Amino acid sequence: MAKARILPVFVPHLGCPHHCVFCDQNRITGKERAADAATVRRTVEEALRRSPGVRGYQLAFYGGSFTAIPEAAQQELLDAAAPYLRSGVLSSLRLSTRPDAVDARTLERLRKAGVTVIELGAQSLDDEVLRAAGRGHTARQVRIASRAVQDAGFSLILQMMTGLPGQSAESAYSTAVEIAALHPDGVRIYPTVIVRGTELYERWKAGTYSEHTVEEAVRQCARIVPVFEEAGIPILRLGLNPTEELSGGDAAAGAYHPALGELVRSRILLDQMERQLDGVPAEGIIHLSVNRKTVSKAVGQHRQNLAQLRRRYRPRSIAIHLTDTPDNTVLVRYEAPATGAGKF
C-alpha cells in the first residue's frame, strides 16, 4: 500500500456505543471538539495554503467509530470532502471504526464517497480480554468485518493492543498471529497507557489493575513485531502518538514512551545477539557486525544492550564493526578466550 500524504481529522468519541476502560479519545488525540463539515474544509484549505499546488492528499477520519455515528453526521463529513475529491486535491478518504459497525450497505456507501482505507479497532482476538476491556464486540465480529472490508475492495488496517486487563503476553502474541492470518494491509500496535479520567485509571488507583510497564510492552512487542514483518505486513504505528496532553501528565502510567518503537527495535536486536551467543564461555571477545543505520539500535538506548551483553556473557571486550550487514540485523562472531577461534 503506497504511503499517502495524510490530512487527519479527529472525531473523538463520536459513535462509540461502549466505553472502553482504557479510552479517553479527547486526551489521547488532544482534541476536545468533534469534527464537522467546517473542520474538514479548514483542514484541507490549511494544507493548500501551506503547500500551494500540492494535490493527492488522503483525508483521514481518526479517533472515533465513524460508521457508528448517525448516518446524517457521517454524510456531512463525507460531503464536505467531496468537492476536494472531484478537484483532485484529495485522492481518497480513510477512516477508523468498530468491527461491529460495518455491513455491506455501509461499505457500499463509503466506497461511493471515495473511502479506500478502513481501520478496524480489533484490540484483541481473545473474547475474555475484549469483555474485560469493555469493547462490546467479539473476536468473531473482528474476523467477519475484516473479511467484509477486504471483499468490498478496501485496504484493511487492524489495530491491536497489549497489556489490557486480563491479557497475558501469550494472549497478545496469539492475537498478533491471528491478525497476521487475516492478511491486513497494515497494523497498528498500541500498548496500554493509563490515561487520567478513564475507568482503567480508577482501577489502577484502586489496585485492581497492574500497570503495563514500558519494559513489559517492549518485551511483548519484541515478539509481536517479527510476526508481522515475517508476514510482510507493515507496522504503521507502535505506541501512542505523543501529544502535549499525554506528555504533560494525562498519561499517568503504563507503556507511554515517545520512542517506544525504537526501544522495541533495539530489544529485537538484543534478542538476535543473545541467540547467536547462546552457550559461549565467559572472558572472550564479542564482535558485532552492523550497518551504520542500525548501530544505535544495536547499542541500545544509553548503551543498555551492551551493558546486558556484559552482564550475561562477561566478555573481555565488545568490538563493533560497521559493515554492509542488512538493516535491523546484527551478526555476531565470538572469539573464545583460550584459542582465539571465532564462530558465527
Salt bridges, closest charged atoms under 4 A:
ASP24 OD2 - ARG27 NH1 3.11
GLU71 OE1 - ARG105 NH2 3.09
GLU71 OE2 - ARG109 NE 3.71
ASP100 OD1 - ARG98 NE 2.84
GLU108 OE2 - ARG111 NH2 2.58
GLU108 OE2 - LYS112 NZ 3.79
GLU119 OE2 - ARG94 NH2 3.15
GLU119 OE2 - ARG188 NH2 2.80
GLU128 OE2 - ARG131 NH2 2.25
GLU170 OE2 - ARG223 NH1 2.79
GLU178 OE1 - ARG143 NH2 2.64
GLU199 OE2 - ARG203 NH2 2.81
GLU202 OE1 - LYS205 NZ 3.78
GLU215 OE2 - ARG219 NH1 3.35
GLU215 OE1 - ARG267 NH2 2.90
GLU216 OE1 - HIS212 ND1 3.62
GLU229 OE2 - ARG265 NH1 2.22
ASP250 OD1 - ARG27 NE 3.29
GLU274 OE1 - ARG312 NH1 3.21
GLU335 OE1 - HIS287 NE2 2.89
